[in-house]
Amino acid sequence: MATRKVTEESIEEPVEERTEESTEESSGGDGYVEIKMGGGWYMTISLAHSDRFEKEYVELAKERGGMKKSRFNLNPSHVRMLGEALIKFADDNKL
């Protein structure tokens, strides 16, 4: 299994910057990131708004063929904490 070290430069890239491999369209430009995974799967991170609760949230979803197979809604106040925890986890496990 190949591993890649996450650097500070790759973390601080603007949200609207996308890889050439991405084929899905952005929903409004800002507030959307797509990560290409193997086998045609994409992990998407988008900023969404709930009409029912009148709040914003961050949606993490696993997509294939334009259809969301699984998703997780996250309070925006916890996004930075999740990112830092993922970086710490990767560093601790030499990923």
C-alpha positions in Angstrom: 0.0 0.0 0.0 1.4 3.4 -1.0 1.5 6.1 1.6 1.8 9.8 1.2 3.0 12.4 3.8 0.6 15.3 4.2 2.4 18.6 4.1 1.4 22.0 5.4 1.2 23.4 1.8 -1.4 20.8 0.7 -3.6 21.5 3.7 -3.7 25.3 3.2 -4.8 25.1 -0.4 -8.0 27.1 -1.2 -11.3 25.2 -1.3 -12.1 26.2 -4.8 -8.9 24.6 -6.2 -9.7 21.2 -7.7 -7.6 18.4 -9.3 -7.7 17.7 -13.0 -9.0 14.2 -12.2 -12.2 15.5 -10.8 -15.2 15.2 -13.2 -18.1 16.3 -10.9 -19.3 19.9 -11.1 -18.9 22.3 -8.2 -22.0 23.4 -6.4 -21.5 27.2 -6.4 -17.6 27.2 -6.4 -17.0 28.0 -2.7 -17.8 25.4 -0.1 -17.1 22.3 -2.1 -14.2 19.9 -2.3 -14.0 16.6 -4.1 -11.4 13.9 -3.4 -11.0 11.1 -6.0 -10.7 7.7 -4.5 -10.3 4.3 -6.3 -12.9 2.4 -8.3 -14.9 5.5 -9.4 -15.6 6.7 -5.8 -15.4 10.3 -4.7 -15.4 11.8 -1.2 -17.2 15.1 -1.3 -17.1 17.8 1.3 -19.7 20.5 0.9 -21.3 23.4 2.9 -25.1 23.0 3.0 -28.0 24.7 4.6 -31.0 23.1 6.4 -34.3 24.8 5.7 -36.0 22.9 8.5 -33.5 23.9 11.2 -32.3 27.1 9.5 -28.6 26.2 10.2 -25.6 25.5 8.0 -23.7 22.2 8.2 -20.8 20.4 6.5 -21.8 17.3 4.6 -19.2 14.6 4.1 -20.4 12.1 1.4 -19.2 9.1 -0.5 -20.4 9.3 -4.1 -20.2 7.1 -7.1 -21.8 7.8 -10.5 -23.3 11.1 -9.1 -25.3 9.3 -6.4 -24.5 9.6 -2.7 -24.1 6.2 -1.1 -23.4 7.4 2.4 -23.1 10.8 4.1 -22.4 12.4 7.4 -23.5 15.9 8.5 -21.1 17.8 10.7 -21.5 21.0 12.7 -19.3 23.7 11.1 -17.8 24.5 14.5 -16.2 21.0 14.6 -14.6 21.0 11.1 -11.2 22.4 12.1 -11.1 20.0 15.1 -11.8 17.1 12.8 -9.1 18.2 10.3 -6.5 18.6 13.0 -7.5 15.1 14.4 -7.1 13.5 11.0 -3.6 15.1 10.5 -2.6 14.0 14.0 -3.9 10.4 13.3 -2.0 10.3 10.0 1.2 11.6 11.6 1.0 9.1 14.5 0.4 6.2 12.1 3.0 7.3 9.5 0.3 7.7 6.8 
